[in-house]
Amino acid sequence: MELEAKFSTEEACRMYLARLRWPAGFRCPRCGAEKAWPVGERWECAECGRQTSVTAGTIFQDTRIPLPVWFRAMWWVTAQKNGASALGLQRVLGLRKYETAWTMLHKLRRAMVRPGRDMLTGRVEVDECYLGGLEEGLPGRLNLEKALVVVAAQEDGPGIGRIRMRHIVDASSASLMPFVRESVAAGSVVHTDGWLGYSPLESQGYEHEITLLTGKKRFLPN
C-alpha cells in the first residue's frame, strides 16, 4: 500500500529517479549548470537547453513498460525470501507474456550486482552442481542436458558468507580457473574435491585444500 501510494504515476517514479541520479541537485552533463525544469520525460538545462533523461543508462532506458510497473516488480523481487521466478512475476504484475516477465527479472538481477564488488577471501569452498536433476544412467559430471553451475562460498565462522556463482559449459580447468580468478582473491585457501579440473589452483596463486570423495566416479571432459 505504501509503494502504491508513493509510486502510482510515471511522474512520481521519474521524480524519485531524479533524486537518486542527482542527490545534490541537477547538474547538466554538457555545461555543468544546476538549474533545469522537467519537459515531458526529460529535464532541460536552463542554460544550454540540453535535455537529459533520468532513465538514460539504466535498465529503464527505452522501455515500453510503465515505470509504476517496474517499481512494483522491484518491490516484489526484493520481498521474496525464497527467490523470484519469471512466472511468479508475470502473475503478480498481470503481464500477458511470460517473455516480458523473464526480461524484466533478468534486467533486475543484473542491476542488483554491485559494481566493483570485493572478491572472496580467506577460506573459500568451490564446487559445481547441475540444475534440473540428474539424467538417468549418467553419473556425476556427465549430465549432458542440465545446466552446470560453479559456486564459490566464503566461510564465515560455522556458516556460509558471501557467494559467487556462474554458469559454465563444462567442468574443465579452462572453465573453472577463470571463475576462480575473478571471484576469489589470490592467496586465499580454496577447498575443493579431488576433481582434476581444480589441479592448477596452486599455480594460480592459491593454497589448495582437497577433500577426496569416495564412492563417486570422476570423468574429465573430452
C-alpha positions as CSV (number, residue, x, y, z in Angstrom):
1,M,0.0,0.0,0.0
2,E,2.9,2.4,0.8
3,L,4.5,1.6,-2.6
4,E,1.3,2.2,-4.5
5,A,0.7,5.5,-2.6
6,K,4.2,6.8,-3.5
7,F,4.8,5.4,-7.0
8,S,1.4,5.1,-8.7
9,T,2.2,7.5,-11.5
10,E,5.0,8.0,-14.1
11,E,5.8,11.4,-12.8
12,A,6.2,10.2,-9.2
13,C,8.6,7.5,-10.4
14,R,10.6,9.9,-12.5
15,M,10.9,12.4,-9.7
16,Y,12.2,9.7,-7.4
17,L,14.8,8.6,-10.0
18,A,15.9,12.2,-10.5
19,R,16.6,12.5,-6.7
20,L,18.6,9.3,-6.9
21,R,20.5,10.4,-10.0
22,W,21.2,13.9,-8.8
23,P,21.2,13.7,-4.9
24,A,23.0,17.1,-4.7
25,G,20.7,18.6,-7.3
26,F,20.6,18.6,-11.1
27,R,23.9,19.2,-13.0
28,C,23.9,19.4,-16.7
29,P,26.2,16.9,-18.3
30,R,27.1,19.4,-21.1
31,C,27.6,22.7,-19.4
32,G,27.5,21.9,-15.7
33,A,24.6,24.3,-14.9
34,E,22.5,23.4,-11.9
35,K,19.1,24.8,-13.0
36,A,16.6,22.8,-15.1
37,W,13.0,22.0,-15.4
38,P,11.1,18.9,-16.4
39,V,9.9,18.6,-20.0
40,G,7.8,15.6,-20.5
41,E,10.1,12.6,-19.7
42,R,13.3,14.7,-19.7
43,W,15.0,17.5,-17.8
44,E,16.0,20.6,-19.8
45,C,19.0,22.6,-18.8
46,A,18.1,26.3,-18.2
47,E,21.5,27.4,-19.6
48,C,22.2,25.4,-22.8
49,G,18.9,23.7,-23.4
50,R,20.4,20.2,-23.3
51,Q,17.7,17.6,-22.5
52,T,18.7,14.7,-20.2
53,S,16.6,11.7,-19.3
54,V,16.7,10.3,-15.8
55,T,16.5,6.8,-17.2
56,A,19.4,7.1,-19.7
57,G,22.0,4.4,-19.0
58,T,19.7,2.4,-16.7
59,I,17.6,-0.7,-17.1
60,F,14.6,1.6,-17.8
61,Q,16.1,3.2,-20.8
62,D,13.9,2.9,-23.9
63,T,11.5,0.7,-22.0
64,R,7.8,0.5,-23.1
65,I,6.8,-0.8,-19.7
66,P,5.4,1.9,-17.4
67,L,7.7,2.9,-14.6
68,P,5.0,2.1,-11.9
69,V,5.0,-1.5,-13.2
70,W,8.8,-1.6,-12.9
71,F,8.6,-0.3,-9.4
72,R,6.1,-3.0,-8.4
73,A,8.4,-5.6,-10.0
74,M,11.4,-4.3,-7.9
75,W,9.3,-4.4,-4.7
76,W,8.1,-7.9,-5.4
77,V,11.5,-9.3,-6.4
78,T,13.3,-7.9,-3.3
79,A,10.5,-9.0,-1.0
80,Q,10.7,-12.7,-1.9
81,K,12.5,-14.8,0.8
82,N,12.9,-17.9,-1.4
83,G,13.8,-16.3,-4.7
84,A,11.8,-14.8,-7.5
85,S,10.7,-16.5,-10.7
86,A,9.6,-15.1,-14.0
87,L,6.3,-17.0,-13.8
88,G,5.6,-15.5,-10.4
89,L,6.4,-12.0,-11.6
90,Q,4.1,-12.5,-14.6
91,R,1.3,-13.5,-12.3
92,V,1.8,-10.6,-9.8
93,L,2.0,-7.9,-12.4
94,G,-0.7,-9.4,-14.7
95,L,1.6,-9.5,-17.7
96,R,0.2,-11.2,-20.8
97,K,3.6,-12.5,-22.0
98,Y,6.0,-14.7,-20.0
99,E,8.9,-13.3,-22.1
100,T,8.2,-9.8,-20.7
101,A,8.4,-11.0,-17.1
102,W,11.6,-13.0,-17.9
103,T,13.3,-10.0,-19.5
104,M,12.3,-7.7,-16.6
105,L,13.6,-10.2,-14.0
106,H,16.9,-10.7,-15.7
107,K,17.5,-7.0,-16.0
108,L,16.7,-6.5,-12.3
109,R,19.1,-9.3,-11.4
110,R,21.9,-7.8,-13.4
111,A,21.2,-4.4,-11.8
112,M,21.4,-5.9,-8.3
113,V,25.0,-7.0,-8.8
114,R,27.2,-4.4,-7.1
115,P,29.8,-3.0,-9.5
116,G,33.4,-3.4,-8.3
117,R,32.3,-5.8,-5.5
118,D,35.0,-7.3,-3.4
119,M,36.5,-10.7,-4.1
120,L,36.0,-13.6,-1.8
121,T,38.8,-14.0,0.7
122,G,40.0,-16.3,3.5
123,R,38.9,-19.9,3.1
124,V,36.6,-20.5,0.2
125,E,34.9,-23.7,-0.9
126,V,34.4,-24.2,-4.6
127,D,32.2,-26.9,-6.2
128,E,29.9,-27.4,-9.1
129,C,26.3,-28.7,-9.4
130,Y,23.8,-29.5,-12.1
131,L,20.5,-27.6,-12.1
132,G,17.4,-29.6,-13.1
133,G,18.2,-33.0,-11.6
134,L,20.2,-36.0,-12.7
135,E,19.8,-37.7,-16.0
136,E,19.2,-41.4,-15.6
137,G,22.2,-43.6,-16.3
138,L,24.7,-40.7,-16.4
139,P,26.9,-40.2,-13.3
140,G,28.3,-37.0,-11.9
141,R,29.7,-34.5,-14.4
142,L,28.3,-36.4,-17.4
143,N,24.8,-35.0,-17.0
144,L,24.7,-33.5,-20.5
145,E,21.3,-31.9,-20.7
146,K,21.4,-29.9,-17.4
147,A,22.9,-26.5,-16.6
148,L,26.3,-26.8,-14.9
149,V,26.9,-24.1,-12.3
150,V,30.0,-23.5,-10.3
151,V,29.7,-22.0,-6.8
152,A,32.3,-20.3,-4.6
153,A,31.2,-19.9,-0.9
154,Q,33.3,-17.9,1.6
155,E,33.4,-19.4,5.1
156,D,32.0,-17.2,7.8
157,G,32.6,-19.0,11.1
158,P,30.4,-22.1,11.2
159,G,28.2,-20.7,8.5
160,I,28.4,-19.5,4.9
161,G,29.3,-16.0,4.0
162,R,29.3,-14.3,0.6
163,I,28.9,-16.5,-2.5
164,R,29.6,-16.2,-6.2
165,M,28.0,-18.4,-9.0
166,R,28.4,-18.8,-12.7
167,H,27.0,-21.0,-15.4
168,I,29.9,-22.9,-17.1
169,V,30.0,-25.0,-20.2
170,D,31.9,-27.9,-18.6
171,A,34.0,-28.8,-15.6
172,S,37.4,-28.4,-17.2
173,S,40.1,-26.3,-15.8
174,A,39.6,-23.9,-18.8
175,S,36.1,-23.2,-17.4
176,L,36.8,-23.4,-13.7
177,M,40.0,-21.3,-13.4
178,P,38.7,-18.1,-14.9
179,F,35.8,-18.2,-12.5
180,V,38.1,-18.7,-9.5
181,R,40.5,-15.9,-10.6
182,E,37.6,-13.5,-11.0
183,S,35.8,-14.5,-7.8
184,V,38.5,-15.4,-5.2
185,A,41.4,-13.2,-4.1
186,A,44.9,-14.6,-4.7
187,G,46.5,-16.1,-1.6
188,S,43.1,-17.5,-0.3
189,V,42.6,-21.1,0.7
190,V,40.4,-22.8,-1.9
191,H,38.8,-26.0,-0.7
192,T,37.6,-28.4,-3.4
193,D,37.1,-32.1,-4.0
194,G,39.7,-34.1,-5.9
195,W,38.4,-33.2,-9.4
196,L,41.3,-32.7,-11.8
197,G,39.8,-29.5,-13.1
198,Y,41.0,-27.8,-9.9
199,S,44.6,-29.0,-10.2
200,P,46.0,-25.7,-11.5
201,L,44.9,-23.8,-8.4
202,E,48.3,-23.7,-6.7
203,S,50.0,-22.5,-9.9
204,Q,47.3,-19.7,-9.9
205,G,48.4,-18.4,-6.5
206,Y,46.0,-20.2,-4.2
207,E,46.5,-22.6,-1.3
208,H,44.6,-25.7,-2.5
209,E,42.9,-27.8,0.1
210,I,41.4,-31.1,-1.2
211,T,38.8,-33.4,0.3
212,L,38.6,-36.6,-1.6
213,L,35.2,-38.0,-2.2
214,T,34.9,-41.8,-2.2
215,G,32.4,-43.9,-4.0
216,K,31.9,-41.5,-6.9
217,K,33.3,-41.7,-10.4
218,R,35.1,-38.7,-11.8
219,F,35.4,-38.1,-15.5
220,L,37.5,-35.5,-17.4
221,P,35.6,-33.8,-20.3
222,N,36.7,-34.6,-23.8
